[in-house]
Amino acid sequence: MTDIRPKPTPQRRPVSPAELMRLGLILGITMIGAGILWTGLVRDQNLLDAWFSGNIFIQIVVGAISGATFSLILWLIGPYVKGFETIRERLVRIIDFRAVRWWHIVVISFLAAVPEEIFFRGTLQPVTGLIIAAFIFGALHSITPLYFVYATVAGFGLGLLAEWQDSLWSPIAAHYAVDFVSLVLLTRWVRHDNSTPIETVNLVSGEPPA
């Protein structure tokens, strides 16, 4: 007799930090390449003038403070927002936080911030405008409906920084800070949540706590 019982859905293995970095590198090269081709060749603009100008230090400080503040505020108010727990649980299923170390967070944040800002704010936004670029940015990050809203708002804020400074230094720094702070907080939350079957380790050393 043929067994017609439905087969259990296989559980997808979480992505390791190494795999995430490889994927980020591939996507990053693709986005930067597309930005160079469109801005440098099609629009015939000087890339440094189009993307990077002004006082680097001030722009990076402004961006980093803006991004870190945004991320911390959202983390604090998140538990009071319906759907926030779904986002955290979805991210935990996607990424293997047991293997995450501090240098993974540094590299992953860099691989996300630089290429995405060059592509979305440096290449797409001058063509489509601020609102449409932010909407596309949100749509491509929409792992849940609430995350779509979050990413769209973040994209709008990053776009405002780019227009205000007429440069990508601030949005890159802000994007980096958002990702860095969010990954640190999420990693610590996962490893200190007794309901999560992930051993508790020190984020910096990777060793169990004394």
N, C-alpha and C positions, 0 to 999 in steps of 0.2 A: 504494500500500500504506500502510495506517495505521501510524504509528509507535507501537508499544506499549511502547517503553522507558520506564521510570519517569523522570519529570522530577525534576531535582535540587531538593532542598528549599531554598527561598529563605532566605538568611541575614537574620535580623532585625537592623536597624540599632540600635546601642546608643543608649540614651536620653541626650540632651544634658542638661547641668546645668540649662539654662533650662526644658526640658520637665519635668525632675524637680521643679523648684521649683513650676512651675504645678500639677502633679499633687499635690504636697504641700500647696499652698495650698487646692486644692479639697477634698481629703480632710480637711485640718485644719479648715476651716470646717464641714464636715459633722459631724466628730466633736465639735467644741466645741458646735455647735448641738444635737446630740443630747444632750450632757451637760447643757446648760442646760435643755432641755425636760424631761428626766427628773428631774434633781436639783432644779431650781428650781420647775417647775410640777407634775409628777406627785408628787414626794415633798415638795414645799412646804418646801424647805430654803433657808436663806440661803447663797448660793454662796460668799461669802468665808469664812463659818464652816465650811462643809462641805469646802472645798478648800484654803484658805490661812489658816494661823494660826501663832502662835509666832514665834520669832526668825528672821527671814528670812536674815540674814547667816550665822548658824551653820548653818542647814539647808542653805543653798546650798554652803557650804564642805564640809560633811560629804558631801553628795551628789556634788559635783564630784570630791573625792578618791576616794570609793568607786568612782565610774564610771570615772575615768581608770585607777585601779589595776586594776580588773577587766579593762578593755580591754587594757592593757599585758601583764598576766599571760597572757591568752588568746593574744595575738599571739606571745608568746615560746614558749609550749608548743604552739601550733598546729601547727607543722611536724612535730611528733612524734606527732600525732593523725591517724589514718586518716580521710580525707574532708575534711581542712582545705584541701588544695590544690583540691579540687573546688569548695568554697565560693568561694575566691578567683577561680578561673577563671570560675565562673558570674557573679559580680559584675562581672568585667571585661567579660564579654559583654553584660551588662545596661546598664552605665553607660559613657559615653564619657569616660574619664579624661583624654584628651588636652585636653579643653576645661575641665577642672576648675581653678578658681582658689581662693585662700584664702577669698574672700568667699562663694563658692558653698558651701563647707563650713560656714561660719558660719550661713548662711541655711538650708541643708538640715537641719542638725542641729537648729536651732530649730524648723523646721516639722515635724520628726518628734517632738521631745521634748515640746513643750507640748501639742499636741492629743492625742497618744497617752496621755500621763499623765492628762490631764483625763478622757479617755474610759475607759481601762482601769482605772486606779487610783482615779480620783475618782468615776466613774459606775458601772462594771461591778462592781468588786471589792466595794463595800458590799452589792451585791445577791447576787452569786454566791459570794462568799468568795474568799480568797487563791488557793487551789490551782486552782480552775476558771478564774478570771480569768487566771492565769499560763498555763494550758494553752491557752486561747483565744488569748492573745497569741502564744504559740509557734506555734500552728497557722496563724495568719494571716501569719506570717513564714517559713513553712517552704519555702524555696526548695530545700533539700535535707533529708534526714532528720537529718543532724548539725546543720544550722542550726535545725531545729525544737527539738532538745534544747537548743542554746545559747540560743535566744530564750525558751524556757520557763524555763530556769534564771535568765536575766536578768529575766524578768517576775516570777518569784518573789522575787528579790532586791529589785526595785523595789517590789513589794508590801509586803515587810517594812519597807522604809524609810518607806513611806506610813503603815503601821500604827504604827511606832515613833514617828514624829514627829507623827502625826495631822494630816498636812498634805501637800501635793503639792510643796512647794518642794524637798525633798531628792530625791524620785524624778525630778522634772523636771531638776534639775541633774545627777544621775547619768546619766540617759538622754542628756542633751545631751553630757556628757563622753565617754560610750561611743561615740556616733556621731561626734563630732568627732575623737577620737583614732584611731578605726578608719579613718575616711575619710582622714585625713592619712597614716597608715601605709600604707594600701592604695594611695593615689595615689603615694607615693614608691616603693613596691615595684614598681608597674607601670612607672613611668618609668625605673627603674634596672635592670630585668630585661632582659638582652640578647635573651632569647627572645621578648619581647613587642614586636610591631611598632608601638610608640608612641614618638614622639620624646621625648627627655629634655628637660624644661624645668624651670626653677626654680618651685617651688610657689607662692612668694610673688609674684615679679615676672612670671612667665609667659614669661620669656625663656630662651633656651638658655644653659647654663652657659658661663662664660668658658673 
